[in-house]
């Protein structure tokens, strides 16, 4: 299983998050950097993958609690819809 670790404490905003996950996941250049585009790209994952988010609380302080809560929901929804994806919080 491939694991990507997203060090959320280094993100100042959602763009920082989207840039990092796009880089680590090798998303296509046309990735839209929004919740829907993230869910779409994750729906296409065909290998076993664990997405580990570290220090989400620090990210929520920077980007906003609501935005990070929605992000968590998008990741959980993607993992429910695509059995190849697991989400973990470290």
C-alpha positions, 0 to 999 in steps of 0.5 A: 500500500502506498502512503502519502503523508500530508504535513498539514502544519506547513500549510497556510491555506487551501492552495498550499494543501492542494499544491502538496497533494497534487504533487505527491499524488501526481494529479493531472495538470488540469487539477482544479484545486477545489473540493470537487476536483479533489474528489474526482481525482481520488475517485480515479485512484486504482492502487491501494493508497493511504492518505495520512494527514498530520496536525490538522488542528494547526492547519484549521487555525491557518485555513479555517475550521470550516474549510478543513472540516469540509476537506476531511468530509471530502476525503472520507467520502472519497474513501467510502466511494473508492475502496482503494483509499484509506484516510488516517490522521496522525 
